[in-house]
Amino acid sequence: MATVYFDIGATLADVSAAPDGSLTFRPRPRVHEVLTALAGSDLGIISNPGPGERARAHAATALGAAFPGQFTDGALIRWGPKDSRAIFDTAVAAAGADAEDCVFVGEDPDERAFAREAGLRTAPHPVFAGAAVEGRPVLWIRISLPDDRSLTDLGVVANAAEVVPVHIPSARLVLAMTTASGVEHLLDAGFAVDRQAPVDDTVAFLVRDDRPGPPPSGIPGAPAPAAAPAGGPAGGQARAAAAFAFMAGGLTGLTQTVVSLGPAPGGVYIAAPAGTPLEELHIPGARHGHTERLLPDPVLLPSPGVLDGGALAAGFSRDGLAPAVPLPETVDAVRAAVTSSAIRGHTARLSGAAPLVDGEPGVVTSRDVSNPGNMVVVDALAAQFQRLGFTVTLQPFTWRGHRLANVEAEHRVEGSDGSVLVTAHLDSTAAYGEFADPAGRPRPYDPGTDPAPGADDDGSGTAAVLAAAACLSTMVAAGRTPARTVRFVLFNAEEQGLIGSKYYARAAAANGDTIAAVLQMDMIAGLHDGARRVEIHAGTAVPGPVAAASNALGDRLAEAAAAIEPGLEVQRLTGSADPAAGRSDHASFHERGWAAVAVSENFFADTSPATGTRQYHLPGDTLDDADHNTEYAAAIARAVTVAALTFAGL
């Protein structure tokens, strides 16, 4: 009889943490059916709730509440770090079995690699636990949909088989994981399947090669990607080959070998083994966010209901009939709270120009996910939201062995028809900087120790979210009440491929949340001439009504900007050609069918001359940089805050 161990976070359950450390586990989709199917196996846990007995006690309580009677053998509950094979060796010993009779189910490829080193079989998703028990491999596949089949049809088949989608680039193509059994189900239902590489301990990325002009020739000797199957992106093979060749060439001399999974929108899908520093490789001339990490999720196909463009436009009105004009008292409240000095103060604390917490000496010089300062900032942000009176939740997750978290602050309205989200990303990087060793020789950026102040990217957006939250707190204290729930959310690990927002949106979809609008601010303080231009990005390549909904949200935001900041020049960008499509955290919500826009300085668009920051991903992205303009940032933040509060019914 096999012993099947599960990781918890992002595999068995979505995890949320309260400020007191207590945890809530919400079972992931299809998990209960998997556990039922494994009734003949011993079930265990290998998970890291954090250091100390208190953290383990919180995890044990949450596990019992979420899965009563299912993980009953205390010897098979193994708490601790999974940064080596050690915990997997102890798990095998606790099972009293040979390693090959034990299975570890975990989404993290690094953890699967350590488990395989210890001799365990592994599965990248609970759906494949049974396959791992039986020794059946899991493959990456591309699924092509014929004209008479829809994504909804595919969802019905996939959710009854060993199939888990990973990315949906069009209405005719899906990247997924499956077994031979899953392939048979798909073929029997009339779908075309292009088998790719084994999953093993790899993870999928979408790498875009968006350099202008025709795709350059590949690196000699680099393997070519698989040809696109019927229904795949037309004419993408050359660009896919160029993107893959660059990435493969960038890993020359390392032990990792990446594998092409075929053409993708504007680039290539790549399967990268555990520990491959793929997100650290930057194609010269590529735009912001050219590397996107992809997550497996059964509910990618049966997406939650969305507001179409017309419903969204009506929802922006208080009476549902006419366009809403922001109320004068709302405009006044925003002007009083969202000021240049407020933005400057928040940015100073986030970027190391001032102590992180007023009255305390500690200064944080980097929010890079590999830097200890990242989670110090997370805790400080959570405390600040708490002081404003919001319900604060952390969403912990792991990246490359680093324990990270998103931060959510919510003002809940009972009976709300959906939530309005005001968001930014809290992490930073200086990966494009030039660094030297003590002898003056050039060396690579060290994310664990080098400064990455990120005052503009995205300290400015984070500061704007804090100012907007303070504004709502003041309005509520004065007796005004929104009609919709409002959430202020700060995502982590955006620079690693939108990881934090993907975890957040995936968990929200699994929980059945209804999200009415997402307003994401990503770099809003960069200005090096007099053109006060703001970009509103609603573009997406995601099929379905999400494009119309996001366009309508962008229209309403532009109207709000005109009402409170008529001096801003608004540039609307829509459609799949939007240069920010898929490249900031709003894209994680498009993927779920929710209306979302990204708001930025004049940075993404192909306007000439661009007026945004010239310190992008450099250690010079500081509060005192000549390109950093907090009054400009405050103007953009005021427009976003007015739109969010008006949309929330204030």
LOPAGU-16773 format. One record per residue (C-alpha): residue in three letters; x, z, y. Coordinates in steps of 0.1 Angstrom, whole numbers, plus 2048, in hexadecimal, padded with zeros to 3 digits. Example, Ala and Ser with C-alpha at 12.3 -4.5 7.8 and 13.67 -1.06 7.14 Angstrom:
BEGIN
Ala87B84E7D3
Ser8898477F5
***
This chain:
BEGIN
Met800800800
Ala80E7F6822
Thr81380D83F
Val8097FD860
Tyr81780B880
Phe8088018A2
Asp8178038C5
Ile7FC8108DD
Gly801802900
Ala7F77DE903
Thr7F47DA8DE
Leu7DB7F48CF
Ala7CC7FE8F0
Asp7CD7FA916
Val7DB81A925
Ser7D382B946
Ala7E284B952
Ala7D486496B
Pro7EB876984
Asp7EA89596E
Gly7F9881951
Ser7DA87F93C
Leu7D585E92B
Thr7B8847922
Phe7BB82D906
Arg7A2810906
Pro7A47FD8E5
Arg7AF7D98E9
Pro7987BD8DF
Arg7957B78B9
Val7A97D78B1
His78C7E98A1
Glu7857CC889
Val7AA7CC880
Leu7AA7F1879
Thr78C7ED863
Ala79C7D1850
Leu7BB7E784A
Ala7A6802839
Gly7BD80181B
Ser7DD80682E
Asp7EC82683D
Leu7EA824863
Gly80383287B
Ile80F83189F
Ile83282A8AE
Ser82E82E8D3
Asn84083D8F1
Pro829852908
Gly84785E91C
Pro85E87C919
Gly85389F911
Glu8398B08FB
Arg81F8AF917
Ala820889917
Arg81D8888F1
Ala8008A08F2
His7ED88B90B
Ala7F486C8F5
Ala7E787E8D6
Thr7C78888E8
Ala7C18658F4
Leu7C88568D2
Gly7AF86D8C1
Ala7948658DB
Ala7998408D9
Phe79D83D8B3
Pro78C85B8A3
Gly79485F87F
Gln7AA84187D
Phe7CE84E882
Thr7CC86F86E
Asp7EE87385E
Gly803886877
Ala82387C865
Leu81C85786E
Ile81885E893
Arg83A8578A2
Trp83F85E8C7
Gly85F8538D9
Pro8738378E8
Lys8758158D6
Asp89680B8E5
Ser8A88098C4
Arg8A080889F
Ala8A282E89D
Ile87D8368A0
Phe87481A887
Asp88C82986E
Thr87B84B871
Ala85983A86E
Val86482A84D
Ala87084C840
Ala84F85C84B
Ala83C842837
Gly84F84A818
Ala852824811
Asp86A808812
Ala86E7F8834
Glu8607D7828
Asp8407E9820
Cys83C7F4844
Val82E7DF861
Phe8327E4886
Val8187D489C
Gly8247D18C0
Glu8217B98DD
Asp8447C08EB
Pro85D7A88DB
Asp87B7C08E0
Glu8697DB8CD
Arg8607C28B1
Ala8857B98AF
Phe8907DD8AA
Ala8757E1890
Arg8817C287D
Glu8A57CF87F
Ala8987EE86D
Gly8897D8852
Leu8647DA85C
Arg84D7BD85D
Thr83E7B687F
Ala8207A888F
Pro81D79D8B4
His7F87A68B7
Pro7E07BC8A3
Val7CD79C897
Phe7EC794883
Ala7F17B6873
Gly7E17AB852
Ala7F778C852
Ala8167A2856
Val80B7B8839
Glu808799823
Gly82978A830
Arg81876C841
Pro82A75E860
Val81B75B883
Leu82173A896
Trp81F72E8BA
Ile8067118BC
Arg7F86F98D5
Ile7D26F38D0
Ser7C36D38DE
Leu79E6D18E4
Pro78B6B18DE
Asp7726A58F7
Asp7556B38E3
Arg7636D78E2
Ser7656F08FE
Leu77B70F903
Thr75C7248FB
Asp75A7128D9
Leu77E7198D4
Gly77873E8DC
Val75E7418C1
Val7757338A7
Ala7947468B3
Asn7837688B4
Ala778764890
Ala79B75A883
Glu7BF764886
Val7C37538A7
Val7CD7638C9
Pro7CF74D8E8
Val7ED752900
His7E773991C
Ile7CD720926
Pro7DC70593D
Ser7BD6EE93B
Ala79B6E992C
Arg7AC6D4911
Leu7CB6E8907
Val7D270C8FD
Leu7F371D8F3
Ala7ED7378D7
Met7FA74C8BA
Thr7EC747898
Thr7F3747872
Ala7EE72B859
Ser7CB73A852
Gly7C3737877
Val7D0713878
Glu7B870A85C
His79A71986F
Leu7A370688E
Leu7A76E587B
Asp7866EA868
Ala7756EF88A
Gly7826CE897
Phe79F6DA8AD
Ala7C26CA8AC
Val7DF6E18A6
Asp8036DB8AE
Arg8186F589B
Gln8377038AE
Ala85171E8A6
Pro84B73F894
Val84375C8AC
Asp85977689B
Asp86878A8B8
Thr8627708D3
Val84D7708F2
Ala83E752905
Phe846747928
Leu83972B93E
Val85771D952
Arg84F70596E
Asp8676EC97B
Asp8596E499D
Arg8786D49AD
Pro86E6B79C3
Gly8736949B6
Pro875687992
Pro8806A0978
Pro8A66A0975
Ser8B7697954
Gly8BB6B393B
Ile8DB6C5931
Pro8ED6B1916
Gly8E86C18F4
Ala8CA6D68FD
Pro8AD6D18E5
Ala88F6BD8F2
Pro86D6CE8F3
Ala8526C38DB
Ala83D6A68E6
Ala81C6AE8F6
Pro7FE6AB8DD
Ala7DF6988E5
Gly7CD6AA901
Gly7EE6B990F
Pro7F96B5933
Ala7FF690939
Gly822685944
Gly8306A8941
Gln84B6A1926
Ala86769893E
Arg8626B6954
Ala85E6CD936
Ala87F6C0928
Ala8906C694A
Ala8836EA94D
Phe88B6F2929
Ala8AE6E392B
Phe8B66F894A
Met8AA718939
Ala8BC711919
Gly8DC70892C
Gly8DA728940
Leu8DC73C920
Thr8FB72B914
Gly913745905
Leu8F775E8FE
Thr8EB7658DB
Gln8C675D8E4
Thr8B873B8DC
Val8987318EE
Val87F7188DF
Ser8696FF8F0
Leu8447028E9
Gly83D6E18FB
Pro8326D591E
Ala81F6EC935
Pro8116E8958
Gly82E6DD96D
Gly8486E8953
Val84B6F5930
Tyr840711918
Ile85E72490A
Ala86073E8EE
Ala87C7568F6
Pro88A7708DE
Ala88B7958E6
Gly8A379D902
Thr8A677A90F
Pro8AB77C935
Leu89575E93B
Glu88676B95C
Glu8A976F96A
Leu8AF74A968
His8A4737987
Ile8A2712988
Pro8B37079A9
Gly8986FD9C2
Ala87C70B9AE
Arg86171D9C1
His8577429BF
Gly84874C99E
His85572F989
Thr85774596A
Glu83775595C
Arg83676C93E
Leu818765927
Leu804780915
Pro7EF77C8F6
Asp7CA7858FA
Pro7AB77D8E6
Val79577F905
Leu7A7763917
Leu78F74A908
Pro76D75D90B
Ser774764930
Pro75D77D942
Gly74276F958
Val74D76497A
Leu73D76099C
Asp73A73B9A4
Gly74372F9C7
Gly71F7309D4
Ala7197539C6
Leu7397609D5
Ala7327529F7
Ala70F7629F6
Gly71F7829EA
Phe734784A09
Ser714788A1D
Arg7027A9A21
Asp6E0799A1D
Gly6EC77EA05
Leu6DE763A1B
Ala6F575CA38
Pro71B75EA3E
Ala725781A46
Val737788A67
Pro74D7A7A65
Leu73C7C4A76
Pro74C7CFA97
Glu7517F2A8A
Thr7637E5A6C
Val77A7D0A82
Asp7807EEA98
Ala789804A7A
Val7A17EAA6C
Arg7B27E5A8E
Ala7B780BA91
Ala7C580FA6E
Val7D87EFA65
Thr7F27EFA81
Ser8167E3A84
Ser822807A85
Ala80F810A65
Ile81D7F1A53
Arg8407F8A60
Gly83F81CA54
His833814A31
Thr84D7F8A2E
Ala86980EA3A
Arg861827A1F
Leu85E80CA04
Ser87E7FAA0D
Gly896816A12
Ala896816A38
Ala887839A38
Pro881855A1F
Leu86784BA05
Val85386BA0B
Asp850879A2F
Gly864899A32
Glu879893A13
Pro89C885A12
Gly89986C9F5
Val89D8479FE
Val89682B9E5
Thr8AB80C9EA
Ser89C7F69CE
Arg87A7F29BD
Asp8887DB9A2
Val8797E2980
Ser89B7EA972
Asn8A280398E
Pro89882898C
Gly88A8259AF
Asn86D8109A2
Met85A82C991
Val8648449AC
Val85182D9C4
Val83482B9AB
Asp8308519AB
Ala8328529D1
Leu8188379D5
Ala8008489BD
Ala8048699D1
Gln7FD8579F2
Phe7DD8479E4
Gln7D28699D7
Arg7D78799FA
Leu7C085EA07
Gly7A486A9EF
Phe7A484E9D6
Thr7A28509B0
Val7C58479A5
Thr7CE838984
Leu7EF82C977
Gln7F181095D
Pro81181694A
Phe8237FA937
Thr8467F292B
Trp85D7D6934
Arg87F7D3923
Gly87F7F891A
His87680293E
Arg857817942
Leu844808960
Ala82180C96E
Asn8077FB984
Val7F581199E
Glu7D080F9A4
Ala7BC8239BF
Glu79781F9BC
His7798289D2
Arg75D8249B8
Val73981B9C3
Glu71F8229A8
Gly70A8039A2
Ser7237EB9B1
Asp7207C79A5
Gly7467C49A4
Ser7677D09B2
Val77A7C39D0
Leu79F7C59CA
Val7BA7C79E6
Thr7DC7C29D5
Ala8017BC9D8
His8207C09C1
Leu8357DF9C5
Asp8567D49B5
Ser8737C19C5
Thr8927AE9BC
Ala8B27A19CD
Ala8BA7899B0
Tyr8C576D9C8
Gly8DF7839D9
Glu9047809D8
Phe91679F9CC
Ala93B7A79C6
Asp94E7BF9B0
Pro9677D99BE
Ala9827BE9BE
Gly96C7A69D2
Arg96478F9B5
Pro9417819B3
Arg92A79299A
Pro90678F98F
Tyr8EA7A399F
Asp8E77C598E
Pro8C27CE98F
Gly8C87F1984
Thr8DF7FB9A1
Asp8E07E09BD
Pro8CA7E39DB
Ala8AA7CF9DC
Pro8977DB9FA
Gly87C7C19F8
Ala86E7C9A1A
Asp85B7A8A1B
Asp8587A19F6
Asp8427B39F1
Gly8477D3A05
Ser8327C3A20
Gly8157BCA09
Thr8177DF9FA
Ala8177EEA1D
Ala7F97D9A26
Val7E67E7A07
Leu7EF80AA11
Ala7E2804A35
Ala7C27F5A28
Ala7BD813A11
Ala7C282AA2E
Cys7A8817A42
Leu78E819A27
Ser79583EA23
Thr78F844A48
Met76F830A48
Val762843A2A
Ala76B864A3A
Ala756859A58
Gly738854A42
Arg73982EA3B
Thr734824A17
Pro73C802A07
Ala7237F19F1
Arg73E7E69D8
Thr75A7F89C7
Val77B7F39D8
Arg79D7F59C6
Phe7BF7F59D5
Val7D77E99B9
Leu7FD7E69BA
Phe80C7D299E
Asn82E7D898E
Ala8467BE97F
Glu8397A0992
Glu85C793995
Gln85F79296F
Gly84277996B
Leu82378A979
Ile8257A495D
Gly8137C196E
Ser7F67AD97B
Lys7F279C959
Tyr7F07BE948
Tyr7D77CA962
Ala7C07AB961
Arg7C17AA93B
Ala7B77CF939
Ala79B7CA952
Ala78D7AC93F
Ala78E7C091E
Asn77C7DC930
Gly7607C593B
Asp7687CB960
Thr7577B597A
Ile76F7AB995
Ala75F79B9B3
Ala77E7929C7
Val7A47979C7
Leu7B77959E7
Gln7DC7949DF
Met7F77989FA
Asp81A78B9F1
Met833789A0D
Ile82178CA2F
Ala83C797A47
Gly85577AA48
Leu855767A69
His872756A79
Asp862742A94
Gly842744AA9
Ala82A733A90
Arg81374FA84
Arg80673DA66
Val7F674EA48
Glu7F273CA26
Ile7D3742A12
His7D87379EE
Ala7B97319D8
Gly7C87169C2
Thr7C771899D
Ala7CB70197F
Val7B471896A
Pro79570595E
Gly772710967
Pro76071E985
Val77C734990
Ala78A7199A7
Ala7697179BB
Ala76673D9BC
Ser7897419C8
Asn7857269E2
Ala7667379EF
Leu7787589F1
Gly794746A05
Asp77A738A1D
Arg76C75BA23
Leu78F769A29
Ala79674DA42
Glu776756A55
Ala78077BA55
Ala7A3771A63
Ala79375DA7F
Ala77C77BA87
Ile798795A8B
Glu7B8781A90
Pro7B0760AA2
Gly7D575CAA9
Leu7DD756A85
Glu7E0732A7A
Val7CF731A58
Gln7DB718A3E
Arg7C3715A20
Leu7D37099FF
Thr7BD7009E1
Gly7BD6ED9C1
Ser7D76EA9A6
Ala7F06DC9BF
Asp7F06FD9D2
Pro8157079D2
Ala80C72B9CA
Ala7F57229AD
Gly7FF738990
Arg81C7489A3
Ser80F7699B1
Asp7FB7859A3
His7DA7759AC
Ala7E075C990
Ser7DB778976
Phe7B777B982
His7B1755983
Glu7BB75695E
Arg79D76D958
Gly78575996D
Trp78476F98B
Ala7857649AF
Ala7A776B9BE
Val7BD7609DB
Ala7E17679E5
Val7E976CA09
Ser80C766A16
Glu82275EA34
Asn82B739A38
Phe841739A19
Phe8317269FC
Ala822707A0D
Asp8366E8A13
Thr8336EBA39
Ser8506E1A4F
Pro8606F6A5B
Ala857714A45
Thr856734A5A
Gly85774EA3F
Thr873765A35
Arg896757A2F
Gln8A0776A1C
Tyr88B76E9FD
His8997829DF
Leu8B878C9F3
Pro8C57AF9FC
Gly8C07A4A20
Asp89A7A7A1C
Thr8997C7A31
Leu8827D6A4B
Asp89C7CEA67
Asp8A27AAA5D
Ala89B792A79
Asp881780A64
His86C7A0A5E
Asn84F7A3A76
Thr8387C0A70
Glu81F7B6A8B
Tyr81A795A79
Ala8167A7A58
Ala7FD7BEA68
Ala7E97A0A75
Ile7E7792A52
Ala7DF7B4A43
Arg7C37B9A5C
Ala7B3798A52
Val7B57A0A2D
Thr7A87C3A33
Val78A7B7A48
Ala78279DA2D
Ala7847B7A11
Leu76F7D1A22
Thr7557B8A2E
Phe7537ABA0A
Ala74F7CF9FE
Gly7317D3A15
Leu7407E5A33
***
